[in-house]
Amino acid sequence: MKRMKNITQTIIRGALIGAIVIGFFGNAPLVRAQSASQVEAQLIATLRQMIALLQQQIALVQGGSSSGGNFTVTYGDFDRDDDDDDDADRDDAEDALDDLADELDDLRDEIDDADDDGDDVDEAEDLLDEAEDLYDDAEDAFDDRDYDEVVDLVDDALDLIDEAYDELDRDGSNNNADRDDAEDAIDDLEDEINDLEDAIEEAEDDGDFVGNAEKLLSDAEELLEEAKDEFDDRDYDEVLDLVDEALDLIDEAYDEIDDAGGSSNFDLNDINIRLEEQTFEFFTSGGDTYRARFEIEFEVENDSGEDIYIPEDAAFDDDDGGIEFVIEDEDNDEIDDIEDNLNNVRVTSSASRDGDFFVVDDGDTETFTIRVDVDEDGDDDDHDGEVRLQLVRLWVTDDEDDDTVSIRFTPERDFETDLVELES
C-alpha cells in the first residue's frame, strides 16, 4: 500500500514537470510576446488542468477521491470493504473461525482423555484431522475475503466435530449411558414445567395468590435452559444436577399453590423485590475465622394499591418476623442446629415506622438491609465449615391487625451471600 502511494506520487511529480516544460517551451514564441503576468497565469491554468486530470485517473484506479485545485488526494483503504454488509460478513467469519478454533482445542482434549482411558480414538482422530483441514481452508478463504465460504467451511468442520464426539461416546464405557440419562432428564423436566404451568393457571382462576409459584417456575425454566447448554457441552453430570435443582423448585412451587388460598386483600404480584448489594466480612483470631458478618441490601417496590406493613424483625427459618432467612453450607443445605451461633441479627430500612412495622406506602420504593453475624462458637456447640446467609421470604400485610402473607426472595441465587469458612 505504501509502495503504491509512493509510485503514484512519483508519477504525479513527473507529469507536473513534463507539463511545465511542454507548456512553457512548446509555446516559446507566444511566451516572448506576453507579459510576465500573462505567462504566469497561463502556466497556473495549465497546471491545474493537468492536476485535475491526474486526480480523476487516480480516483478511478484506486477507489479514492480527489479535490481539484489544492492537489489533495485521498487513497482508498484496500484492507477494508466499502459495503457495511461486507464488514458484517467479515466480523461473522472472524467470529466463526475463533469459535471453531476453540471447538478444535476442546475436541483434542477430549480425545486425549479418552485415549488415556484406553478407548479407541482412531475414528475421532481422523475426523479431527478432517476438521482441522477445513479450518485451514477457511483461513485461506478469509484471506481471500470470501466470507460466505468461511462460514460454510466452519459449519462443515463443526459437523465433523459432532461426529467425532459421537464416536467417543460410542467407544467410551459410560458416556453413552450418561448422554441418554441427561436427555431423558431434560425431557422429564420439560413435562414437569408444563404441568406446573397448568396448575398455576388453575389456581389463579380460583383467585389464589400464585406469585411465589410463578417465581419458582421462572427459576426452574432458567435452570432448564442452563441444563440444555450443559448438554450441548456434553457435561452430562452437570445436566443431572441442574435438573434435580429445578425439580426441587417445582416441588416448592406446588407447596406454594397448596398454601396460597385467597388470604391477602391486595395484589402481592405487584410487590417487587430487587437485590441491591450483598457483602460479607470475617473476623479472625490466631489465623482462624471465628465470626462471619453477612449483609444483604434489597429494595421493596409497592404497586399493590395498598400501603404494606413489614414486621421490623428478622427470623431464622420462621415466619415470626418480616424477613425469614436461613444459614446454608457449601452444599446449599440448610444448617438446622446453628441458631445458637447467630448474633447481632438486625434489620434497617429507609421506610417509615409504625409501631413494630416498617411501612412501604403504595407507589413507593424503600431499601432494606439485613445483617447477621454467624459465630464459630455457639451456646451449645461449635461449628466448623463454610456458611452463608440465604434470604427465604418477606412477610407483609396491608393491616397491622391481620396475619402476614409471604413473598419469596427469588431467584434464590440473587439473595444469598458468598461462603465464609468458620474455623475452631
C-alpha positions in Angstrom: 0.0 0.0 0.0 2.8 2.4 1.0 4.8 1.4 -2.1 1.7 2.1 -4.4 1.3 5.5 -2.9 5.0 6.4 -3.4 4.8 5.3 -7.0 1.7 7.4 -7.6 3.3 10.4 -6.1 6.3 10.0 -8.3 4.2 9.8 -11.4 2.3 12.9 -10.4 5.6 14.8 -9.9 7.0 13.7 -13.2 3.8 14.6 -15.0 3.8 18.0 -13.5 7.4 18.7 -14.5 6.6 17.5 -18.0 3.5 19.7 -18.1 5.6 22.8 -17.1 8.3 22.0 -19.7 5.8 21.4 -22.6 3.6 24.2 -21.6 6.4 26.7 -21.4 8.9 25.8 -24.1 6.4 24.4 -26.5 4.8 27.9 -26.7 8.1 29.9 -26.6 7.2 32.4 -29.3 3.9 33.1 -27.6 5.7 33.5 -24.2 8.0 36.0 -25.7 5.1 38.1 -26.9 3.3 38.1 -23.5 4.0 39.8 -20.3 5.4 38.0 -17.2 2.0 38.1 -15.5 0.3 36.6 -18.6 2.8 33.8 -18.7 2.4 33.0 -15.0 -1.4 32.9 -15.4 -1.2 30.6 -18.4 1.2 28.2 -16.5 -1.0 28.1 -13.5 -4.1 27.3 -15.6 -2.3 24.5 -17.4 -1.0 23.0 -14.2 -4.5 23.0 -12.7 -5.9 21.2 -15.7 -3.2 18.6 -15.6 -3.6 18.0 -11.8 -7.4 17.6 -12.2 -7.0 15.0 -14.9 -4.4 13.1 -12.9 -6.5 13.1 -9.8 -9.5 11.8 -11.7 -7.5 8.9 -13.1 -6.1 8.1 -9.6 -9.6 8.0 -8.1 -10.9 5.7 -10.9 -7.9 3.3 -10.5 -7.5 3.2 -6.7 -11.1 3.8 -5.5 -10.1 7.0 -3.8 -11.5 10.5 -4.0 -9.9 13.8 -5.0 -10.4 17.5 -4.9 -9.1 19.8 -7.5 -7.0 22.9 -7.2 -5.4 22.2 -3.9 -3.8 18.9 -5.0 -5.3 16.8 -2.2 -5.6 13.1 -2.8 -7.4 10.6 -0.5 -6.3 7.0 -1.1 -8.7 4.1 -0.9 -8.4 1.7 2.0 -7.6 -1.6 0.3 -7.9 -3.6 3.5 -11.4 -2.6 4.3 -14.6 -3.3 2.3 -16.7 -0.3 1.5 -20.0 -2.0 2.0 -21.4 -2.2 5.6 -22.8 -5.7 4.8 -19.3 -6.9 3.9 -18.0 -5.6 7.2 -20.6 -7.6 9.0 -19.7 -10.6 6.9 -16.1 -10.2 7.8 -16.9 -10.0 11.6 -19.1 -13.0 11.4 -16.5 -15.0 9.6 -13.8 -14.0 12.1 -16.0 -15.0 15.0 -16.8 -18.3 13.3 -13.1 -19.0 12.9 -12.4 -18.2 16.6 -15.3 -20.5 17.7 -14.0 -23.3 15.5 -10.5 -23.0 17.0 -12.0 -23.3 20.5 -14.0 -26.3 19.5 -11.0 -28.0 17.9 -9.0 -27.4 21.1 -11.8 -28.9 23.2 -12.0 -32.0 21.0 -8.3 -32.5 21.2 -8.5 -32.5 25.0 -11.5 -35.0 24.9 -9.6 -37.3 22.6 -6.5 -37.2 24.8 -8.6 -38.0 27.8 -10.3 -40.9 26.1 -7.0 -42.2 24.8 -5.6 -42.2 28.4 -8.7 -44.2 29.5 -7.8 -46.8 26.9 -10.7 -46.1 24.5 -10.4 -46.5 20.7 -10.0 -43.0 19.4 -8.8 -43.7 15.8 -12.1 -42.6 14.2 -12.4 -39.5 16.3 -8.8 -38.5 15.4 -9.4 -39.0 11.7 -12.5 -36.7 12.0 -10.4 -34.2 13.9 -7.8 -34.2 11.1 -10.5 -33.5 8.6 -11.9 -30.7 10.7 -8.5 -29.1 11.0 -8.0 -29.3 7.3 -11.3 -27.4 6.8 -10.1 -24.9 9.3 -7.1 -24.2 7.2 -9.3 -23.9 4.1 -11.5 -21.4 6.0 -8.5 -19.3 6.9 -7.5 -19.2 3.2 -11.0 -18.2 2.2 -10.9 -15.4 4.9 -7.6 -14.1 3.4 -9.4 -14.1 0.0 -12.3 -12.2 1.6 -14.7 -14.9 0.7 -16.6 -14.7 4.0 -19.6 -16.8 2.9 -17.2 -19.6 2.1 -15.6 -19.2 5.5 -18.9 -19.7 7.3 -19.8 -22.8 5.1 -16.4 -24.4 5.8 -16.7 -23.7 9.5 -20.2 -25.3 9.6 -18.8 -28.4 7.8 -16.0 -28.6 10.3 -18.4 -28.4 13.2 -20.4 -31.2 11.8 -17.2 -33.3 11.8 -16.5 -32.4 15.3 -20.0 -33.6 16.4 -19.4 -36.9 14.6 -16.1 -37.2 16.5 -17.8 -36.7 19.8 -20.4 -39.4 18.8 -17.5 -41.8 18.1 -16.1 -41.0 21.5 -19.5 -41.6 23.1 -19.8 -45.0 21.4 -16.3 -46.1 22.3 -16.5 -44.9 25.9 -17.8 -47.2 28.6 -20.2 -44.8 30.3 -20.6 -41.8 28.1 -23.4 -43.1 26.0 -25.5 -44.0 29.1 -24.8 -40.6 30.6 -25.9 -38.9 27.5 -29.2 -40.9 27.4 -29.8 -40.2 31.1 -29.2 -36.5 30.7 -31.5 -36.3 27.6 -34.3 -38.2 29.5 -33.9 -35.9 32.5 -34.3 -32.8 30.3 -37.4 -34.3 28.7 -38.9 -35.1 32.1 -38.2 -31.6 33.4 -40.0 -30.0 30.4 -43.0 -32.2 31.2 -42.9 -31.2 34.8 -42.7 -27.5 33.9 -45.7 -27.8 31.6 -47.7 -29.5 34.3 -46.8 -26.8 36.8 -47.9 -24.0 34.4 -51.3 -25.7 34.2 -51.5 -25.9 38.0 -50.6 -22.3 38.4 -53.2 -21.2 35.8 -55.9 -23.2 37.5 -55.0 -21.8 40.9 -55.1 -18.3 39.5 -58.5 -18.9 38.0 -59.7 -19.8 41.6 -58.5 -16.4 42.8 -55.5 -17.7 44.7 -52.2 -15.9 45.0 -49.7 -17.6 42.7 -46.9 -15.0 42.7 -44.5 -17.2 44.6 -45.2 -20.3 42.5 -44.7 -18.2 39.3 -41.3 -17.0 40.6 -40.3 -20.6 41.3 -41.5 -21.6 37.9 -39.4 -18.9 36.3 -36.3 -20.1 38.2 -37.0 -23.7 37.1 -37.2 -22.6 33.5 -33.9 -20.8 33.8 -32.3 -24.0 35.1 -33.8 -25.9 32.2 -32.0 -23.6 29.8 -28.8 -24.0 31.7 -29.2 -27.7 31.6 -29.7 -27.6 27.8 -26.5 -25.6 27.4 -24.6 -28.1 29.6 -26.0 -30.9 27.4 -24.6 -29.2 24.3 -21.3 -29.0 26.1 -21.6 -32.7 26.9 -21.3 -32.1 30.7 -24.0 -34.7 31.5 -23.3 -34.8 35.2 -24.0 -31.1 35.5 -27.2 -31.6 33.4 -28.5 -34.0 36.0 -27.5 -31.7 38.9 -29.4 -28.8 37.3 -32.4 -30.9 36.6 -32.6 -32.1 40.2 -32.3 -28.5 41.4 -35.1 -27.4 39.1 -37.4 -30.3 40.3 -36.8 -29.2 43.9 -38.1 -25.7 42.9 -41.1 -27.3 41.2 -42.0 -29.2 44.4 -41.7 -25.9 46.3 -44.0 -24.3 43.8 -46.7 -26.9 44.4 -46.4 -26.3 48.1 -46.9 -22.6 47.5 -50.0 -23.3 45.5 -51.4 -25.6 48.2 -50.7 -22.9 50.9 -51.8 -19.9 48.9 -55.5 -19.5 49.2 -57.0 -16.1 48.9 -55.6 -14.8 52.1 -54.5 -11.3 51.0 -56.7 -8.3 50.4 -54.1 -6.8 48.0 -52.2 -8.0 44.9 -48.9 -9.5 46.0 -47.9 -9.8 42.4 -47.4 -6.0 42.3 -44.9 -6.1 45.2 -41.4 -6.4 43.7 -38.1 -7.2 45.5 -34.8 -6.3 43.9 -31.3 -7.1 45.2 -29.1 -4.1 45.7 -26.0 -5.5 47.2 -24.7 -8.5 49.2 -21.5 -8.3 51.3 -19.6 -10.2 53.9 -16.7 -9.7 56.2 -14.9 -12.0 58.7 -13.1 -11.7 62.0 -10.1 -13.8 62.8 -8.1 -14.7 65.9 -4.8 -16.5 65.7 -5.3 -17.0 62.0 -8.7 -18.7 62.4 -12.0 -17.2 61.4 -14.4 -17.1 64.4 -17.1 -14.8 63.0 -18.7 -14.1 59.7 -20.8 -11.0 59.2 -23.2 -11.0 56.3 -25.3 -8.2 54.9 -27.9 -8.2 52.1 -29.5 -5.0 50.9 -32.6 -5.1 48.7 -35.4 -2.8 47.5 -39.2 -3.3 48.0 -41.3 -1.7 45.4 -45.0 -1.4 46.3 -47.5 -1.0 43.5 -50.2 -3.2 45.1 -52.7 -0.4 45.6 -52.4 -0.5 49.4 -49.8 0.5 51.9 -48.0 -2.5 53.2 -46.6 -3.3 56.6 -43.5 -5.4 57.2 -42.6 -6.6 60.7 -39.3 -5.0 61.9 -37.6 -8.2 63.0 -35.8 -10.9 61.1 -36.4 -14.6 62.0 -34.3 -17.7 61.4 -36.3 -20.2 59.5 -39.6 -18.9 60.9 -42.4 -16.6 59.9 -42.2 -14.7 63.2 -40.6 -11.6 61.6 -40.5 -9.5 58.4 -37.5 -11.3 56.9 -37.2 -15.0 57.1 -33.7 -16.3 56.5 -31.6 -19.5 56.9 -27.9 -20.3 57.1 -26.6 -22.7 54.4 -23.5 -24.8 54.0 -21.4 -25.3 50.8 -23.9 -27.9 49.5 -26.7 -25.3 49.7 -28.2 -27.3 52.6 -29.8 -25.5 55.5 -27.9 -25.8 58.8 -30.6 -26.6 61.3 -28.5 -26.5 64.5 -26.8 -23.2 64.0 -29.3 -20.8 65.6 -27.3 -20.6 68.8 -24.4 -19.3 66.8 -26.3 -16.3 65.4 -25.7 -12.9 66.9 -26.5 -9.2 66.1 -29.4 -10.0 63.8 -30.9 -6.7 62.8 -32.9 -5.0 60.0 -32.6 -1.4 59.0 -34.7 0.4 56.4 -35.4 3.7 54.7 -39.1 3.1 55.3 -41.0 4.9 57.9 -42.1 3.0 61.1 -45.5 2.4 62.7 -45.1 0.6 65.9 -43.4 -2.7 65.2 -43.7 -2.4 61.5 -41.9 -0.8 58.6 -44.4 0.9 56.2 -43.9 1.0 52.4 -46.6 3.4 51.0 -48.4 2.5 47.9 -46.4 3.7 44.9 -43.1 4.0 46.9 -39.8 2.0 46.9 -37.9 1.5 50.1 -34.5 0.0 50.9 -34.0 -2.8 53.5 -30.8 -4.2 54.9 -30.4 -7.3 57.0 -27.2 -8.0 58.9 -26.4 -11.4 60.5 -23.3 -12.4 62.5 -22.5 -16.2 62.5 -20.1 -17.2 65.2 -18.0 -20.4 65.2 -18.6 -20.8 69.0 -22.2 -21.1 69.9 -24.0 -21.6 73.2 -24.3 -25.4 72.8 -21.9 -26.4 70.1 -19.0 -25.2 67.9 -19.5 -25.0 64.2 -16.7 -25.6 61.6 -17.1 -25.3 57.8 -18.4 -22.9 55.2 -21.5 -20.9 55.8 -23.6 -18.2 54.0 -26.7 -16.2 54.5 -29.8 -17.1 52.4 -33.0 -15.0 52.4 -36.2 -17.0 52.0 -39.3 -14.9 52.4 -40.6 -11.4 53.0 -43.7 -11.4 55.3 -46.1 -8.5 54.6 -49.6 -7.4 55.4 -51.9 -4.5 54.5 -53.2 -4.2 58.0 -51.2 -4.3 61.3 -54.0 -6.4 62.9 -54.1 -9.0 60.1 -51.9 -12.0 59.6 -48.9 -11.6 57.3 -48.5 -13.4 54.0 -45.2 -14.2 52.3 -43.3 -13.3 49.2 -40.4 -15.5 48.3 -37.0 -14.0 47.5 -36.3 -15.2 44.0 -34.2 -16.0 42.2 -32.6 -17.6 45.3 -29.1 -17.2 43.9 -29.5 -13.4 44.0 -30.4 -13.4 47.7 -27.6 -15.4 49.1 -24.1 -14.3 50.1 -20.7 -15.8 49.3 -19.4 -18.6 51.6 -17.2 -17.9 54.5 -15.3 -20.7 56.3 -15.5 -20.8 60.1 -12.7 -22.5 62.0 -12.2 -23.6 65.6 
